[in-house]
Amino acid sequence: MTGFSSLTPNQRGALWLLATSAVFALMNSVIKLLGPDIPTSQVVLFRTFFGLIALSPFILSDPKAAFAITRPWMHLLRAVLGLLAMSANFWTVAMLPLATATSLFFTKPLFMPILAAVFLKEAFHWPRGLATMVGFLGVLVMLDPRGQVEPLPVAVGLAGALCVAVIMIVIKKLTATERPLAVLVWFSILSTIGILPVAAWVWVTPSLDQLLLLIALGGLGSWGQYMMIRAYRVGEAAAITPIDYTQLLFAGFLGFFVFGELPGLQTLLGILLIVAATLYISVWESRGKPLPLPHAD
């Protein structure tokens, strides 16, 4: 631990974010393993419920920080958007190659300039607009005519990324008055309550192996969120954000060795365009100012 604490803040933040990327790639692999047999709403239920259980040590250590809130309607909005985002993203993971689905999650910065101009009244500069067009061009490139990537899962994945982009703005407003732990806890509580009736309607009794995977899913999601928050609290956003893209490498590794997936050249070109555009928006535009607290699926 002494060695870790002797590192610079940006080095510690980069290591936290590297661990986050590995955890989220592993979480998406679990979702893909469950995808063919377990309904998406049921996967979301286990993710939120056992995610809440994973937060219990933090809740017990400081109940006031976990439950004290002043803006309940904002927490409800964040939960609704979170459920939509998770449902879209989980279904996309089940339907597309892991690296392709992961690249769609990274399109969320492409929506931020537009949303920031509308909701935060920020100026919309042409470099942002150009980067946004390049990113969406990457999405179109991935949709090759040979049918390797289906359009519907891509559209759903983009909708999920849009929801996450809106969530980032909501969280930016929420964390001005609320503690990060309370944001996580109330999201888990409200989203569990919200998805429960849907999951019960389409319930499929999981096998023991599937149950263990569902339980692991909740823990991986919450710990990934916690590590991401630690990363951006310790390190400078512009310095460590590129590390987040290692999730694509982890996803490609797991996709190949676990699922036998090998993206085509056109898909890889589309992914590179998305990465280039979102890196510009995420890093260049964030220099000298903090990013909003990140959201994880």
C-alpha positions as CSV (number, residue, x, y, z in Angstrom):
1,M,0.0,0.0,0.0
2,T,3.0,2.2,0.7
3,G,4.1,1.9,-2.9
4,F,0.6,2.9,-4.2
5,S,0.4,5.9,-1.9
6,S,3.8,7.1,-3.1
7,L,2.6,7.4,-6.6
8,T,1.5,10.8,-8.0
9,P,-2.3,11.5,-8.0
10,N,-2.5,11.0,-11.8
11,Q,-0.7,7.7,-11.5
12,R,-3.1,6.5,-8.8
13,G,-6.1,7.7,-10.8
14,A,-4.8,5.9,-13.9
15,L,-4.5,2.6,-11.9
16,W,-8.0,3.0,-10.5
17,L,-9.3,3.6,-14.0
18,L,-7.4,0.7,-15.4
19,A,-9.0,-1.6,-12.8
20,T,-12.4,0.0,-13.6
21,S,-12.0,-0.8,-17.2
22,A,-11.1,-4.5,-16.5
23,V,-14.1,-4.8,-14.1
24,F,-16.6,-3.3,-16.6
25,A,-15.3,-5.5,-19.4
26,L,-15.7,-8.6,-17.1
27,M,-19.2,-7.4,-16.1
28,N,-20.2,-7.1,-19.8
29,S,-18.8,-10.6,-20.4
30,V,-21.1,-11.9,-17.6
31,I,-24.1,-10.1,-19.2
32,K,-23.3,-11.7,-22.6
33,L,-23.0,-15.2,-21.0
34,L,-26.5,-14.7,-19.4
35,G,-28.0,-13.0,-22.5
36,P,-29.4,-16.0,-24.4
37,D,-31.3,-17.4,-21.5
38,I,-32.2,-14.7,-18.9
39,P,-34.4,-11.7,-19.8
40,T,-32.7,-8.3,-19.9
41,S,-35.1,-6.9,-17.2
42,Q,-34.2,-9.8,-14.9
43,V,-30.4,-9.2,-15.4
44,V,-31.0,-5.5,-14.6
45,L,-32.9,-6.4,-11.4
46,F,-30.0,-8.6,-10.2
47,R,-27.5,-5.9,-11.1
48,T,-29.3,-3.2,-9.1
49,F,-30.3,-5.4,-6.1
50,F,-27.0,-7.1,-5.6
51,G,-25.3,-3.8,-6.4
52,L,-27.1,-2.4,-3.4
53,I,-25.9,-5.3,-1.3
54,A,-22.3,-4.6,-2.4
55,L,-22.7,-1.1,-1.1
56,S,-23.8,-2.3,2.3
57,P,-20.4,-1.9,4.0
58,F,-20.3,1.8,3.0
59,I,-24.0,2.2,4.1
60,L,-23.3,0.7,7.5
61,S,-20.2,2.8,8.0
62,D,-22.0,6.1,7.3
63,P,-25.8,5.8,7.1
64,K,-26.3,9.6,6.9
65,A,-24.0,9.9,3.9
66,A,-25.9,7.0,2.3
67,F,-29.5,8.2,2.8
68,A,-29.6,11.9,3.4
69,I,-30.9,13.7,0.2
70,T,-32.4,17.1,-0.6
71,R,-33.6,16.6,-4.2
72,P,-35.7,13.4,-4.3
73,W,-37.2,14.1,-7.8
74,M,-33.7,14.5,-9.3
75,H,-32.8,11.1,-7.8
76,L,-36.0,9.6,-9.4
77,L,-35.1,11.1,-12.8
78,R,-31.6,9.7,-12.5
79,A,-33.0,6.2,-11.6
80,V,-35.5,6.2,-14.6
81,L,-32.7,7.2,-17.0
82,G,-30.4,4.6,-15.4
83,L,-32.9,1.9,-16.0
84,L,-33.4,2.8,-19.6
85,A,-29.6,3.0,-20.1
86,M,-28.9,-0.3,-18.4
87,S,-31.7,-2.1,-20.3
88,A,-30.5,-0.8,-23.6
89,N,-26.8,-1.5,-22.9
90,F,-27.3,-5.0,-21.5
91,W,-29.5,-6.0,-24.5
92,T,-26.9,-4.5,-26.9
93,V,-24.1,-6.6,-25.2
94,A,-26.2,-9.7,-25.6
95,M,-26.8,-9.1,-29.3
96,L,-23.5,-7.7,-30.6
97,P,-19.8,-8.7,-30.4
98,L,-18.4,-7.5,-27.1
99,A,-15.9,-5.0,-28.6
100,T,-18.5,-3.5,-30.9
101,A,-21.0,-3.1,-28.1
102,T,-18.4,-1.5,-25.8
103,S,-17.4,1.0,-28.5
104,L,-21.1,2.1,-28.7
105,F,-21.0,2.8,-24.9
106,F,-18.1,5.2,-25.6
107,T,-20.3,7.3,-28.0
108,K,-21.8,9.1,-25.0
109,P,-19.3,12.1,-25.2
110,L,-20.6,12.6,-28.8
111,F,-24.0,13.7,-27.3
112,M,-22.5,15.9,-24.7
113,P,-21.8,19.0,-26.8
114,I,-25.4,19.1,-28.0
115,L,-26.8,18.4,-24.5
116,A,-24.5,20.9,-22.9
117,A,-25.6,23.6,-25.4
118,V,-29.3,22.9,-24.7
119,F,-29.4,22.3,-21.0
120,L,-26.2,24.0,-19.7
121,K,-26.3,26.9,-22.2
122,E,-22.7,26.2,-23.2
123,A,-21.4,27.5,-26.6
124,F,-21.4,24.9,-29.4
125,H,-18.0,25.3,-31.1
126,W,-17.2,23.9,-34.6
127,P,-14.3,21.6,-33.4
128,R,-16.9,19.9,-31.1
129,G,-19.3,19.6,-34.0
130,L,-16.7,18.2,-36.3
131,A,-15.6,15.6,-33.7
132,T,-19.2,14.7,-33.2
133,M,-19.7,14.1,-36.9
134,V,-16.6,12.0,-37.1
135,G,-17.8,9.8,-34.2
136,F,-21.2,9.2,-35.8
137,L,-19.4,8.5,-39.1
138,G,-17.6,5.7,-37.2
139,V,-21.0,4.2,-36.2
140,L,-22.1,4.2,-39.8
141,V,-18.8,2.6,-40.9
142,M,-19.4,-0.2,-38.5
143,L,-22.8,-0.9,-40.2
144,D,-21.2,-2.7,-43.1
145,P,-23.5,-4.1,-45.8
146,R,-22.4,-7.7,-45.2
147,G,-24.5,-7.8,-42.1
148,Q,-21.8,-8.4,-39.6
149,V,-23.3,-5.7,-37.3
150,E,-27.1,-5.5,-37.1
151,P,-28.6,-2.0,-37.2
152,L,-31.2,-2.5,-34.4
153,P,-28.8,-3.4,-31.6
154,V,-26.6,-0.5,-32.7
155,A,-29.6,1.9,-32.6
156,V,-30.5,0.6,-29.1
157,G,-26.8,0.9,-28.0
158,L,-26.8,4.6,-29.2
159,A,-30.0,5.2,-27.3
160,G,-28.4,3.8,-24.1
161,A,-25.4,6.0,-24.7
162,L,-27.7,9.1,-25.0
163,C,-29.3,8.2,-21.7
164,V,-25.9,8.0,-20.1
165,A,-25.0,11.4,-21.5
166,V,-28.1,12.9,-20.0
167,I,-27.4,11.1,-16.7
168,M,-23.9,12.8,-16.6
169,I,-25.6,16.2,-16.7
170,V,-28.1,15.1,-14.0
171,I,-25.3,13.8,-11.8
172,K,-23.4,17.0,-12.3
173,K,-26.4,18.9,-10.9
174,L,-27.1,16.3,-8.2
175,T,-23.5,16.2,-6.8
176,A,-23.6,20.0,-6.2
177,T,-25.8,19.2,-3.2
178,E,-25.8,15.4,-2.7
179,R,-23.0,13.1,-1.6
180,P,-21.7,10.5,-4.2
181,L,-22.6,7.6,-1.9
182,A,-26.2,8.8,-1.6
183,V,-26.4,9.1,-5.4
184,L,-25.3,5.5,-5.8
185,V,-27.5,4.1,-3.0
186,W,-30.7,5.8,-4.0
187,F,-30.2,4.8,-7.6
188,S,-29.9,1.2,-6.5
189,I,-33.0,1.4,-4.3
190,L,-35.2,3.2,-6.8
191,S,-34.1,1.2,-9.9
192,T,-34.6,-2.1,-8.0
193,I,-38.2,-1.1,-7.2
194,G,-38.8,0.2,-10.7
195,I,-37.6,-2.9,-12.6
196,L,-39.1,-5.5,-10.2
197,P,-42.6,-5.7,-11.7
198,V,-41.2,-6.0,-15.3
199,A,-38.7,-8.7,-14.2
200,A,-41.4,-10.6,-12.3
201,W,-43.6,-10.6,-15.4
202,V,-41.0,-12.4,-17.6
203,W,-39.2,-14.3,-14.8
204,V,-37.0,-17.2,-15.8
205,T,-35.8,-19.3,-12.8
206,P,-31.9,-19.3,-13.2
207,S,-29.8,-22.4,-12.7
208,L,-27.2,-22.4,-9.9
209,D,-24.4,-21.3,-12.3
210,Q,-26.6,-18.5,-13.7
211,L,-27.6,-17.4,-10.2
212,L,-23.9,-17.1,-9.2
213,L,-23.2,-15.0,-12.4
214,L,-26.2,-12.7,-11.6
215,I,-24.9,-12.2,-8.0
216,A,-21.4,-11.4,-9.3
217,L,-22.9,-9.0,-11.8
218,G,-24.3,-6.8,-9.1
219,G,-21.0,-6.7,-7.2
220,L,-18.9,-6.0,-10.3
221,G,-21.2,-3.1,-11.3
222,S,-21.1,-1.4,-7.9
223,W,-17.4,-1.9,-7.4
224,G,-16.7,-0.6,-10.9
225,Q,-18.7,2.6,-10.1
226,Y,-16.8,3.1,-6.9
227,M,-13.4,2.7,-8.5
228,M,-14.3,5.0,-11.3
229,I,-15.4,7.7,-8.8
230,R,-12.1,7.2,-6.9
231,A,-10.2,7.5,-10.2
232,Y,-11.7,10.9,-11.2
233,R,-11.5,12.2,-7.6
234,V,-7.7,11.5,-7.4
235,G,-6.5,12.2,-11.0
236,E,-7.0,15.0,-13.5
237,A,-9.7,14.1,-16.0
238,A,-7.6,15.2,-19.1
239,A,-4.7,13.1,-17.9
240,I,-6.4,9.8,-17.0
241,T,-9.4,9.7,-19.4
242,P,-7.5,7.9,-22.2
243,I,-7.0,5.0,-19.8
244,D,-10.7,4.4,-19.9
245,Y,-10.3,3.2,-23.5
246,T,-8.4,0.1,-22.3
247,Q,-11.9,-1.3,-21.7
248,L,-12.0,-1.8,-25.5
249,L,-8.8,-3.9,-25.3
250,F,-10.2,-6.0,-22.4
251,A,-13.5,-6.4,-24.3
252,G,-11.6,-7.5,-27.4
253,F,-9.5,-10.0,-25.4
254,L,-12.5,-11.5,-23.6
255,G,-14.6,-11.4,-26.8
256,F,-12.0,-13.5,-28.7
257,F,-11.0,-16.0,-26.0
258,V,-14.4,-16.4,-24.3
259,F,-16.8,-16.0,-27.2
260,G,-14.7,-16.6,-30.3
261,E,-15.4,-13.1,-31.7
262,L,-13.1,-11.4,-34.2
263,P,-14.3,-8.0,-35.5
264,G,-13.9,-7.3,-39.2
265,L,-11.6,-4.6,-40.6
266,Q,-14.6,-2.3,-41.3
267,T,-15.8,-2.7,-37.7
268,L,-12.3,-1.9,-36.4
269,L,-12.2,1.2,-38.6
270,G,-15.5,2.4,-37.2
271,I,-14.3,1.8,-33.6
272,L,-11.1,3.8,-34.3
273,L,-13.2,6.7,-35.6
274,I,-15.4,6.6,-32.5
275,V,-12.4,6.5,-30.2
276,A,-10.6,9.4,-32.0
277,A,-13.7,11.6,-31.8
278,T,-14.7,10.8,-28.2
279,L,-11.0,11.2,-27.1
280,Y,-11.0,14.7,-28.5
281,I,-14.3,15.7,-26.8
282,S,-13.5,13.9,-23.5
283,V,-9.8,15.0,-23.1
284,W,-9.3,18.2,-25.1
285,E,-12.5,19.8,-24.0
286,S,-11.9,18.8,-20.3
287,R,-8.5,20.4,-20.0
288,G,-8.4,22.6,-17.0
289,K,-11.9,21.7,-15.7
290,P,-13.3,18.6,-14.0
291,L,-15.5,16.1,-15.7
292,P,-18.9,15.4,-14.0
293,L,-18.9,12.4,-11.8
294,P,-18.9,9.5,-14.3
295,H,-21.7,7.0,-14.6
296,A,-21.1,3.3,-15.1
297,D,-23.6,0.8,-16.6
